[in-house]
């Protein structure tokens, strides 16, 4: 059998539909005719990681909510720059929203040098610690 084709994937998706904010988010989207087919199936960071692993993204699959990404990946200088562009009065609402969206990433490799770009940019980046049972 030939080795798998090297492939990297990054997903941006809502999570946590079962708390009060998640139920309101889902209701608001549904009122606009948007029905998120995978929201309940992959509702946690752990389920997002498992999803990638189950379909063959075995090298470096990880997930983080947007709040974690903002707090841990964005430099203080960039946060200052963004705050000058966009006045955000409701920090608590931003955090709540950011905790309900995630970025999940993974790759599968055959050892090819082409995957070095993904390895250097994504593999090994820290993901969020799960806030709720997965």
Secondary structure as UniProt FT lines:
FT   STRAND          7..14
FT   TURN            17..18
FT   HELIX           20..31
FT   TURN            32..33
FT   TURN            37..42
FT   HELIX           45..54
FT   TURN            55..56
FT   STRAND          59..65
FT   HELIX           66..73
FT   HELIX           76..85
FT   HELIX           91..98
FT   TURN            99..100
FT   STRAND          101..108
FT   HELIX           113..115
FT   HELIX           116..121
FT   TURN            122..124
//
